[in-house]
Amino acid sequence: MSTLLCSIVCSLLIAQAWTKDLPHGPMTNWSGLPTPPEGFPINYYKEVHYFQSEQVHISIGEEEDSMVITWSTMNQTESVVEYGIGGLALTATGKSTKFVDDGPRKFFQYIHRVTLRNLKPKTNYVYHCGSDLGWSPMFYFNTLPDGTDWAPRFAVYGDMGNENAQSLPRLQEETVQGRYDMFLHVGDMGYDMFDQNGEVGNAFMRQIEPIAAYVPYMVSVGNHEEKYNFSHYSQRFSMPRTQDNMFYSFNLGPAHFIGFSTEAYYFLQYGIKQVVFQYQWLEDDLKEATKPENRAKRPWIITFGHRPMYCSDDDGDDCLNNESLVRSGLPIVKWFGLEDLFLKYGVDLEIWAHEHSYERLWPVYNHRVYNGSWDHPYTNPRAPVHIVTGSAGCDENTDKFIPHPKSWSAFRSSDYGYTRMQVFNSTHLYLEQVSDDLEGAVLDHVWIIKDYHGPYNLKDEL
């Protein structure tokens, strides 16, 4: 009896020693696990096969009448989307890419992409994605109107994590209500997607599925995506006309949008070429967008990047400095700064995040305010307008502000929340800040009204 008891105890101790370092939560593949000790039952942990589609999200495609469906499976399957108007009458296929997290366990998954083409504008499509080995639930999306004569609606925010995603439940409710045509997530997602061998990234992508599977979810990169050379960010999302999602542009209604990487300026261990290539691409894109025939169609030019040029948060970030890298360029040589570039081509609105707060700036250039007039500062502003919106909610909480901001700071709030934006037409754009702390109350709002879009004349005085 004592021999049997000893054998059982020894087996349990061996099992405990072998499994004590395994991460908690659902395991999907077993690459990188240690070899069991001799005599340990080899089938004690049987490989789990998981063919089910998850982490479903959509983004606009390269053509105006296309939509890209992206999802993950933990085992390799075909990449199929069945879709249609009122039923699953159509089928599209695509490809999958094996993505290996670079953490110690080397966990992997397969990321699938399928482009739906020749979609009818202003039409409700239902779809599911997967293969004969397993399908996602049924989702739907509304295609966007074509042309420029409509008023797209956006939810805009940065810095939303897996933990303390304070704004997410309200955004989920508003998605069901049909409140948005697009989401702009301006960097820092999951906090951090690489953590726990990528399981935090998987959890975050599942969290946003109730909004991102229904409405195009467009992103720009933040500092919390940097690990393993931004691999989780570049592999998990599918932005148009780009291989790694770092910089790209698209047109929507009367506006031209440009998403770009501020992180190129801060992680130079990946090479200065990323700064040079992006700067040249930005100027080429702005040249094209500001050709008279193009700006006549889409007069608003809106940029979105993670780290702001200006801020008044009390956290020691670069945007508190007189010459931040994004604004002024690389140290000493002052090359590739974006403030002069955006001013030159008449960028109308610059959206930022990174600071865990909301801040609206007066029209500003080189720390000087260029309001349109004393009574109507945002009517025909004489410099770009900046909005910082990074308080969607993460495990780092919100930021406090310095007590005495500079003259360019117009409104500040440390409430959790997000920004709503609507581009009404060629002359009117509306922004408002929603406080989740105050149950969805609007804390701040502003109309930007422009009778002219183009280069700014800083010599004009009020």
N, C-alpha and C positions, 0 to 999 in steps of 0.2 A: 504494500500500500504506500509506504514511504517512498519507494523507488518511482512509482507512478506519479505521485504528487510532485516529486523533484523534477521529473521529466516535463510535466506540464508547466511548472514555474519557470524552468529554463527556457522552454519554447516561448513563453510570454515575454521573458526578458530579452531574448534575441529579437523578437518581433518589434518590441518597443525601441530597442537600440537602432534597428534598421529604419524604422519609420518616424523617429522623433523629429527629424528635420524636414519632413514633407510639409509643403504649404497646406494650410487649411482650405476648405472650399472644394467645389467640384473639380475633379481632375479630368483632363481631356486627352492628353497623350503623355507618354512616359519616357521620352528621350532624355538622357542625362541622369536618370536615376541610378543609384549604386546597385551593383550586382548583389543579390541576396547571399547571405552566408551559406556555406555548405550544409546541406540538410534542411534548409529552410524550404517550405512548400512553395515551389516556383509559381503556382497559380493562385497564391494567396491574394495578390493584386492582379486581377485580370485586366487586360487592356480594354478601355472603354471606347466604343465606336459611337461617334456623334455626327450624324449626317444632317441634322436639323438646321435649317437656316435661322440665323439670329443676327442681331445688330444691324437691322435693315435701315438704310437711309438713302435719300435721293438727292440729286443735284442736277442743275440744268446742264444740258449737253452743249456741244460746240455749235450745233445748229439751233436756230430759234424754235424749231418744232421737234426738239428731242429732249429726252430725260434719261439720266443715268441712274440705274438701280445698283446699289452696292450692298453686299452682305457677307457674312462669314459662316463657314462651317469648320468643324474641327477635324474632319476627315475629307479627303478629296472626293468631290462629286462633279457632275456636270453643272453648268451655269445656265439656268433656264428661267425665263420670266413668262408666265402666262398672264395675259391682260386683255382689256377690251372695254367697250362702252356698255355698261349694264351686264357684262358677263365676260368670261375668259375665252373669247373667240380667237385671239391672236397669240402667237408665240414668237419670242425672240431669244436668241442664244448669245452667249459671250464667252469670256475666259476667266480663269481663276489664277491667282498668284500665290505661291506658298510663302507665307510670311513667318520668319523665325525670330522670336524675341531674343535679344542678345544677352539676356540675363543668364544666371548660372544654370538654370534648368533647360534652356534652349527650347522652350515650348513653342509649338507652331500651330498655325491655323491657315486656312485657305480663304483668301479674300476674292470674292466674285464681283465682276462688273458686267452689266448688260446695258446696252444703249437702246432705248425705244425711239424709233424714228418715225417721221411723217405723222406726228400726232396732230389732231385737230385743235385749233386754239379755243380757249374758254370752254373746255369740255371735261367732264368728270370721267376718269378712267379708274377701274378697279384692277388690282393685280395681286399676284403672289409670286414668290420666287423660291427656287430650290431645284429639285430634281425628283425622279421617281423614287429616290431613297428617302425623301422627306421634303415637305413644303412648309413655307412660312404661313402664318395666318393671312387672311385676306386684308389688304390695305387699299387705299385709294389716294389719288391726287387730282387736283384740278390744273389743267394746263393753263398757261398764262396767255393773255391776249397777245396778238401779234401787233407789230407797229409801235408807234410812240404815243398815240392818243389815248392813254389810260393812266391811272394813278396807283402805282404799286405801293403795297403796305409791307412794312418790315418790323420784325423784332430784332433789336441790336444789343449785343452785350459781349463782354469778355469775362474770363476768369471764373468759370463755373466748374466745380469739381464733382467727384463722386460722393464725397462727404460734404454735408451742409450745402447742397445745391438748392439754396433757399428759394430761388425764383422759379424753379422747374415745375412744381405742381401748378402754379398759376399759368405758366406758359402752356402746359398740357391742356388745361381747361380752355384757354383762348384758341388753341389750335383746333379743338373740336368745334368751337364756335365759328370757325372759318375767318378768324380775324387777320390772318397774315398770308401774304403771297410768298414770303421768303424769310429765312433766318440768316443773320450775319453773326457768326461767332468769331470775335476779334481776338483770338489767341487764348492760350492757357485753358486746357481741357483735362478733366479727370483728376489732376493733382495726385499722382502723375500717372500717365498711361502706362509707363514702363514698370511701375511698382508691382511687387509680388509676381515677378516673371510675366508681366503683361496682364494679369488678371484684373487689375484696377482699370486698365483700358477697356477690357471686355465688359466690365460692369458698367462703366460710363457709357459705352456705346449702346448697351441695353437700356440704360436710363433714358437716353434721348430718343430712342426708337418711337415712343408715342408722339413725338412731334416731327422727328426727322424722316420717318417713313411716309409722312403725308404732305410735307411742305419742303421745298428745296432747302437744304442746310449747307450754306456756303461758309467757308472758314478762312482765317489767316493764322499764321504760325506765331506762337509765343515762346517765351523762355522756358516754360515748363515742358515743352515738347523736345528740348534739346538732346536728351539722352540718346546715345547710340546714333549720333548724327541725324537726329530728328526722324528716325525710322518709323516710329509709331504714327506720327503725323503724316508722313509722306506716303505710307502704305495704306492707311485706313480710310483716307478720303479720296474723292474723285472730282477734282476741280477741272474746268474746261481749259483746253489749250495749254496744258502743262504736264510735265512728267512727274514732278515731285510736290506740286501744290504750293510752291514757295511764292511765285508771283504769276498773276494771270489777270485777265479783265473780261468783262462781259457787259452787254447792253440790256437794259430793262426799262421799258417805257421811255420817258424823256430823259433818261440818265445813263451815263457811262460810269461803270464801277471798276475800281482798280484795287485788288488785294495784293499785298506785298509783305516781305519779311523785314521787320526791323532787326531781327536777330542776327542777320548777316554782319551788322556793325559790332556785335558784342561777342561773337564766338569765332574770332579770327583764326582759331586753331584749325578750322576747316578750310582755311585759305581766303586770301583777299579777293580771289577771282569771283567769289559769290557776290561781293559788293559791286565790283566793276560790271559784271554781267547784268545784275539787276538794275543798276543805274542806267545803263545803256538801253536796256529793255524798257524801263519806265519812260525815258525820253522819247524813244521810238513810238511807244503806245500813245503818249500824250500828243506827239506831233500828228499822229493819225486821227486821234479824237478831236483835235482842234482845227483840222481842215475845215474851211467854211461850210462845205456841204454836209459834213458830219456833225459839226456843232449846231448847225441849224436844226438838224433832226433831234439831237440829244444834247441840249445845251448844258445840263447839269453834269459836272464831273465830280465824283465822290470817291475818295480814297479811304481804305481801312487797313491799318497796320497796328501792331500790338503796343509797342512802347511809345508814349507820347513825346512830342517836342517840348511841351510845357505842362506843368502840374504844380499843385501847391499842397500835396500830401506830405505829412511829416514822417517820412520813412527813408530819407537819404537817397532816393532814386535819382538817376541821371537827369530826369526831366526837371529837377530842382536847380540844376546847374545853369549858369548863364549860357553856356554853349554845349548843349547835349549832342551826342554823336549823331542821332538821327537828324537833328535840325541843322547842325553846322558841318558835319562830316568827320572824317577820321582825324585824330589828334595831330596837332602841329601843322600838317600839310593842308588841312581843311578841305579835303577832296570828298566829293560824292555826297555832300549835304543835300537834304531834300527840301528844305524850306524855300530856297531860291528857285529850285526847279519847279515846285508846285506853284509858286507865285508867278513865274514866267509864263506858265501855260494856263493861268487863270483857274486853278482848282477851286471849286466852290466850297466844299465841305470836307473836312478831314476828321475821320472817326478813329479813336484810339481806345485802349483799355489799360491793362497792366496795373494801374492804381486801383485799389479796391474801394472805389468811391465813384461819385458822379460829379463832373465839373463841366460847366459851360463857360466858354471863353468869349470875350468880345472879339470882333474881327481883329486879327493881330498879325504883325510881321516884325521880326527882330525886337520882340518885347514891347513894341509900341502899338497902341490901340488905333485902329483905323475904322471907326464906326461910319455908317452911312450918313447919319446926321445926329444931332443931339437928341431929338425927339424919337427918331426911328433908327436905332443903331444897326438893325439887321435888314433894313431896306437899302438896297444897292450898297452893301458893305464894300469898303475899299481894300480889303484883304481877306484871306480865307477865314472861315469860321471853324473852330475846333471844338469837338465834343469828346470827353473822356468818360467811358461807361464800362467800368470793370467791377461792378458790385453785385453780379448775379448770384454769388455765394460759393465759398469754398472753405476748406479747413483752416485757412489763414485769417478768416473773418474780414471785417472791413477796416479801412484806414482812417486815422485821424488827420486833421489838417494843421498846417502851420497857422499861428494866430493872425499873422498879418500878410496876406497874399499880395502879389503885385497887381498893378492896375488892370492887367488884362483879364483877371478872374472875375466873372460876372455872377456865377451862382455855384454853390457847392453843397453836397449832401453825402453823408456816410451811411445812409439807409441802404439796406439790401434792395436791389431792384434792377431794372433794365429800361432800355429806351425803345419807344415806338417812333417810327418815322414813316412819313408818307410823302411821296413826290407827286404833288397834285397836277402840275402842268409845267410849262416851260418857264414860268415866273415864280411859282409858289411851292415852297417845301416846308413841311411842318414836322417838328420834333417835340416829344414830351417824355418826361422821366417818370416812371411808375415806381412807387415805393411798396415793396412787399411788406415792410415793417408796418405800414399803415393800411394793410389790407387792399392794396391796389390803388390807393389814392394817387393822383397826379401831383407831383411835387413842383414840377417846373415845365414850362412849355415855351416855344419860340417859333415864330414864322420867319423864315428867310425869304425875302422877296427881292427878285433881281429882274430888272428890265433889260439888263445887258450881261452877257457871259463872255469873259475873255480876259486878256491881261489886265492887271491892276495898274492904276496910275497913283503912285504914292506921293506925288508932288501936290496933289489936290489937298487943300486945307479946308477944314470946316469953317 
